[in-house]
Amino acid sequence: MNVSGQLPFVLIHGAGGTKAKFRGLEERIGRAHCLTFDLPGHGENAGSRCNTIEEYAEWANEQIAGQDVIVVGHSMGGMVGIEMAARNSDVKGLVLDASHYEMLVHPKILEDLAGGTFPDFLFKASYGKEATPELLEEEQKQLSWVETIVVHDDFRACGEYKGAEIFARLNIPILALYGSEDKLLPKGASEKAKELNDSIQTRTVAGAGHYIMLEKPEEFAQALLEFRESLLAGV
């Protein structure tokens, strides 16, 4: 597979998140360029909104502007990345960051969000035991950065997305990163992903929960750089 030498990372945040979920990453990956943005309805991009994973993917592909890229999608963003790769040959590699081709959403989560409250049990379940108090405090503050109704619609979109067939047909290198303490992904996600697509390589980050890039930033950055080097080398 031929790729251009620049091959930037396109960072896609998850449900209810913003580009701040990848804060500090650019400094850790050095010369490798990153394209970061808030999805519609999130953070600084609070105007128009998307209601499905497919709509997010269509919007995100418009931002790439015809250049070869590696898409890095966290949680919901990984689903968006799957759809981006299926629709756009400029996506030369895909990193699933604590993500999967489908994710069930508990009705209690949708119920709480519909009532205007981010579930406390969901917040607590999202991070591993090694997450620092400072990180958790910062993350708690950022819950207010996206309207609760937008978060609700994101989780609903995740629950409705069924990407197994599309994921199975992807013919590009895929790296799936899992936190050893992630409580939000389906059980056996790694094994199921490998059964569907033999282009995938997997790595488990010890001690991380659902936010690998924030809980274990050095390990996360190193994994991205190694993946990018393998693509540039044509491995």
N, C-alpha and C positions, 0 to 999 in steps of 0.2 A: 504494500500500500504506500503510495506516494503522498507525502504531506509537506506543507510549506514549513520553512525553518522557524517561523515565529510561533505558531501553534499555541495561541493563548488559551488560558482556562476561562470558560464562561461559568460563572458561579450563580446557581439558582437556589434561592432559599426555600424553606419549607412553609407549611401551613401557618399562617399568622405571623410569619417572620418578616425580616427585612434583610437588606444586604449587610447589615451590621452583624449578622450571625457569622460572617466570615471575617470579622475584624482581626487585624493583625496578620492575616495570611500573606498579603503581598510582601511584607517585610521578610517573611520566612522563606519565600520561594525565589528571592533574588531577581535574576534577569528574566524569569518566565513571567510574561505579562498576564494580567487578569482583566476580564471584562465583568464588571459587577453592576447590578441594577436592582431596583425594587420592582417586583411584579406589580401589575395594575391593581390599584386599591390598597397598596402597602407603602408604609413609610413616606418617602418624598414623592411617590407616584400615586397620590391619593385620588386621582380623577376617575377615569373609566375603570371598570371592573371586568373580570372574567369569571365565568361560572363553572367551567369544566377544565379538566386537565388538558384536553385537546385545545381549548381556546388559549390557555396559558402558553402552550407549546407554539401555537401559530404566532402569538405576539412575540415570544422570545426569539423565534427563528428570524423574525423581521429585524431584530437588533444585531444580528451577526454580520450582516452586510457582505455576504459572499466570501468570507475568509474561513480557512480551515481552523477548526477549534476542537478543544476537548471540553465537553460539558460535564460539570461537576454539580450534581443535584442532591441536595439534602432532603431526606424524607419525601414530602410531596414533590419537592424539586427533582427528585430522582425519577418520579413518574413523568414529570414534564420532560425530563431529559430523554426518557425512552421514546416519547412521542416526537420530540425534536429530531432524534436520530433516525426514526422511521420515515420522517418527512423531508429530511435535509441531508444531502450527501456531503455537505461541508462539515458535518459532525464526524470527526475522524476517530474519536474515542469517547467513552462514557464512564464516568465515575459515579457509582451509586453510593452515596454517603448516608449510611443508616437508612437505606431505602429498599424497596421491593416493587415488584410489578403489580401488586395489589395489597391493600391494607384495610382490614375491617376496622370500623370505627364504632365504639360502644355507644348505644343510644343515650346513655347518661351524659356523655360528652356533648352530644348535639343538643340535648335538653338544657343543660347548664348554659351553653353558649347562646342558645336561642333566648334564654332569660337574661342575658347580659353579663354572665359571670364566667370567667375562665376557671375551670375546675381545679381546685387545689391538689386533688389526688393526681391529676395529669401532670401538673408542674413538678410535683415531687418524684413522680415515676420517670421523668424525662432525663434525669442526671444520675451518674454513678456516685458511689460513696466517696470517691476521691475529689469530687467537685468542691472547690473552695467556697467558703462563705461569701467572699468578695464576688465570685462569679455568679453565685445564686442571687445575691442582692442586685447585681447589675441586670441579670436576666428578668428578675421580678419587675424591675422598673420598666423594662422594655415591653412588657405585656400591654402597656397603654399606648404603644406606638401604632397599633393597628386596631381599627374598630372591631368590636366583638362580633358584629354581624358578618364581617369579612372573614374573620377566623372561622365562624360557624360554616360559612359557605365553602371555605377551603377544606375543612374536615368532611363536609358532605361530598365534595368532589372526590376526595380521596376514597371514601367508602364506595362511591359509585363506579370508580375506574376499574376496569378489568383488562389488564394489559398483558396477560400471559401469552396470547398468540402473537402479539406484536413483538414482545420481548424475545420470544423464541426465534423470530425471523431476523433479528438484528445480526448483521454480519460485519461488525466492527469490534475492535478490542474493548473489553469491559472490565473494569475493576470494581469490585464490591467491597466496601469497608464496613465492618461490623464492630460495635462496641460489645465487649464481653458482658457488660451489665445492662444492655439495652432491653428494656421491658416492653417496648412499644411495637417492635416488629413481630410478625407471625412466627410461631415456633418452627424451627427447621428452615427458615428463610434461605440460608446459605445453600443448603442441600437442594432445595427446590429450584433455586436459581440455576445451579450447576446442571441439574437434570434437564432443564429447558434449553439452555444455551451453552455450548461447549467453548464459546469464545471468552468466557468469563474467568477471571482469576479473583480469588477472594483473600481477604486478610482480616484477621480479628485483632482489634486494639485492646489490649488488656487494661481493665480498670475504667474503660469509658462506658458511658451510658448512650443516650440517643443523640447527644451533641458532641461527637468525636472531635470536630474541628475546634471547639471551645475548651473541652475538657483535656484533650491531649493534642495540643496544636503542633508540637514538634513532630510527633509521629505522623500526624495527618499530612503536614507539609512534605515530609520525606516520602510518603507513599505517593503523593501526587507527582513529585519530581521524578521518582523512579519510573512511574507509569509513562510520563511524558517522554523521558529519555528512551524508553523501549519503543515508543511510536516513531520517534525521530530516527532511531536506528533501524527501523523496519523489522523489528523482532516480532 
